Amino acid sequence: MTGLLLLGLTIAVYLISKRIYASSTKMYASPLIITPLAMILFLLLMGIPYESYNAGGKWLTDLLQPATIAFAIPLHKNFKVLKKHAAEIAAGVFSGTVIAVLSSMLLAKWLHLSGELATSLVPRSVTTPIAMSISQSIGGVPSITAVFVILTGVLGTLMGPTVLRLFRIDNEIARGVSLGTAAHGTGTSKAFELSSLTGTISSISMILTALFSIGLAPALLAVFLH
């Protein structure tokens, strides 16, 4: 029962923070930031262990897979645009994926991370369910990878729009590829706020990033550690 109550509380906090974000449009008011911080603070103050929370919270985690599949709807609606720009999207995502993996390895080296921590950082730009699978396959710790993925998504969502404005990137295709490749699901959520097409491109970019990472992460990691 405690798990279900905490699940309900999480949803309530999310809905409230979503209304706050809708009225302020400030990224620091995003439900993706407020909800986890509020729940972490609540659990700490109440002395509730994570296991008790996860008894209900796991249902939210399980919904990640069908939520990812639901991105197929806008993909279908914008299929003609995707087909027209398929080569550009694939090239952009591939180069972005290579940079993401290599930068993760360099960051791990700069922070003097080694072993499981270093490999757990590598798939940080991939959507959570797939990132955890990649992490496990290359010797990382999936739960630690999930933390890195969340941090990457939040930072990408916070910084992404500013970077796009600074470099005057206003093309919907380019914006979608940038946000989807760099910030996966959270970036895609922000992309849909910009426009439906930007969100759609971000969706396919997120999926392609995951597919490319499955092959690139182990290969580049092997070369880097050689």
C-alpha positions in Angstrom: 0.0 0.0 0.0 2.9 2.4 0.8 4.3 1.9 -2.6 1.0 2.8 -4.3 0.6 5.9 -2.1 4.1 7.1 -3.0 3.3 6.4 -6.7 0.2 8.6 -6.4 2.2 11.3 -4.6 4.8 11.2 -7.4 2.1 11.7 -10.1 0.5 14.5 -8.1 3.8 16.3 -7.7 4.5 15.9 -11.4 1.1 17.3 -12.4 1.5 20.3 -10.0 5.0 21.0 -11.3 3.8 20.7 -14.9 1.2 23.4 -14.3 3.9 25.6 -12.7 6.1 25.0 -15.7 3.3 25.8 -18.1 2.8 29.2 -16.5 6.5 30.1 -16.1 8.2 28.3 -19.0 11.5 28.5 -17.0 13.6 25.4 -17.4 14.4 25.2 -13.7 10.7 24.8 -13.1 10.5 21.7 -15.4 8.7 18.7 -13.9 11.8 16.7 -14.8 13.7 18.6 -12.2 11.1 19.5 -9.6 9.5 16.0 -9.3 12.6 13.9 -8.6 14.1 16.6 -6.2 10.8 16.9 -4.3 10.4 13.1 -4.0 14.0 12.6 -2.9 13.6 15.3 -0.3 10.4 13.8 0.9 11.8 10.3 1.2 14.8 11.6 3.1 12.7 13.7 5.5 10.3 10.8 6.1 13.0 8.2 6.4 11.4 6.0 3.7 13.8 3.6 2.0 14.1 3.5 -1.7 12.9 -0.1 -1.8 9.5 0.9 -0.3 9.2 3.7 -2.9 10.2 1.5 -5.8 7.4 -1.0 -4.9 5.1 1.5 -6.6 7.6 3.6 -8.5 8.6 0.6 -10.6 5.4 0.9 -12.5 6.6 4.3 -13.9 9.9 2.6 -14.9 8.0 -0.1 -16.7 6.0 2.5 -18.6 9.2 3.7 -20.3 9.1 1.0 -22.9 5.5 1.7 -24.1 6.1 5.4 -23.9 9.1 5.0 -26.2 7.0 3.0 -28.6 4.4 5.7 -28.6 6.8 7.9 -30.5 5.9 5.9 -33.5 2.7 8.0 -33.9 4.3 11.3 -34.8 6.8 9.4 -36.9 4.0 8.0 -39.0 2.4 11.4 -39.4 5.7 13.0 -40.6 6.9 10.0 -42.6 7.3 12.0 -45.9 9.5 14.5 -44.2 11.6 11.8 -42.6 12.0 10.0 -45.9 13.1 13.2 -47.6 15.7 14.0 -45.0 16.7 10.5 -44.1 20.4 10.8 -45.1 20.9 14.1 -43.3 19.3 12.8 -40.1 21.2 9.5 -40.2 24.5 11.3 -40.8 23.9 13.8 -38.0 22.8 11.2 -35.5 25.8 8.9 -36.4 28.3 11.7 -35.9 26.6 12.9 -32.7 26.6 9.3 -31.3 30.4 8.9 -32.0 31.1 12.3 -30.3 28.8 11.3 -27.4 30.6 8.0 -26.8 34.1 9.5 -27.2 33.4 12.5 -25.0 32.0 10.1 -22.3 35.3 8.1 -22.4 37.4 11.3 -22.3 35.2 12.6 -19.4 35.7 9.4 -17.5 39.5 9.7 -18.0 39.5 13.3 -17.0 37.6 12.5 -13.8 39.9 9.5 -13.2 37.0 7.1 -13.3 38.0 3.5 -13.9 36.4 0.1 -14.3 32.6 -0.1 -13.9 32.2 3.6 -13.3 33.9 4.5 -16.6 31.9 2.0 -18.6 28.7 3.0 -16.9 29.2 6.6 -18.2 29.6 5.6 -21.9 25.9 5.1 -22.9 24.8 8.3 -21.1 23.2 9.8 -24.2 20.9 6.9 -24.9 17.3 6.5 -23.6 17.3 4.8 -20.1 16.0 1.3 -20.9 18.5 0.8 -23.8 21.3 2.6 -22.0 21.0 0.2 -19.0 21.2 -2.8 -21.4 24.3 -1.4 -23.1 25.9 -0.7 -19.8 25.4 -4.3 -18.6 26.8 -5.7 -21.9 30.0 -3.6 -21.7 30.6 -4.3 -18.0 29.0 -1.2 -16.4 26.5 -0.9 -13.6 23.0 -0.3 -15.1 21.7 1.6 -12.0 24.7 4.0 -12.2 24.2 4.4 -15.9 20.5 5.4 -15.3 21.8 8.3 -13.1 24.2 9.5 -15.8 21.4 9.3 -18.4 19.1 11.4 -16.2 21.7 14.0 -15.6 22.6 14.1 -19.3 19.0 14.5 -20.2 18.3 17.3 -17.7 21.5 19.2 -18.6 20.8 18.8 -22.3 17.3 20.1 -21.9 18.4 23.0 -19.8 21.3 24.0 -22.1 20.0 22.8 -25.5 17.7 25.7 -26.3 20.4 28.2 -25.3 23.0 26.5 -27.5 20.6 26.5 -30.4 20.0 30.2 -30.0 23.7 31.0 -29.6 24.6 29.2 -32.9 21.4 30.5 -34.6 20.2 27.0 -35.4 16.5 27.5 -36.3 16.1 24.7 -38.8 13.6 22.2 -37.4 15.5 19.1 -38.7 18.8 20.3 -37.1 17.1 21.2 -33.8 15.4 17.8 -33.6 18.6 15.9 -34.4 20.5 17.9 -31.8 18.1 17.5 -29.0 17.2 13.8 -29.7 20.8 12.8 -30.1 22.2 14.7 -27.1 19.4 14.5 -24.6 17.2 11.5 -25.6 13.7 11.4 -24.1 13.9 14.6 -22.1 15.4 16.4 -25.1 12.6 15.1 -27.2 10.0 16.4 -24.7 11.6 19.8 -25.1 11.7 19.4 -28.9 7.9 18.9 -29.0 7.5 22.2 -27.2 9.3 23.9 -30.1 7.2 22.2 -32.8 5.6 18.9 -33.8 8.1 18.3 -36.6 11.1 19.1 -34.3 9.8 16.7 -31.8 9.3 14.0 -34.4 12.8 14.4 -35.7 14.1 14.3 -32.1 12.1 11.0 -31.6 13.7 9.3 -34.6 17.1 10.7 -33.6 16.8 9.3 -30.1 15.9 5.9 -31.5 18.8 6.0 -34.0 21.2 7.1 -31.3 20.3 4.0 -29.3 20.7 1.7 -32.3 24.1 3.2 -33.3 25.3 3.1 -29.6 24.6 -0.6 -29.4 27.3 -1.2 -32.0 29.6 1.8 -31.5 29.9 1.7 -27.7 31.5 -1.7 -27.3 33.7 -1.1 -30.4 35.0 2.3 -29.4 35.4 1.2 -25.8 37.6 -1.7 -27.0 39.8 0.6 -29.1 40.0 3.2 -26.3 41.1 0.7 -23.7 43.5 -1.1 -26.0 
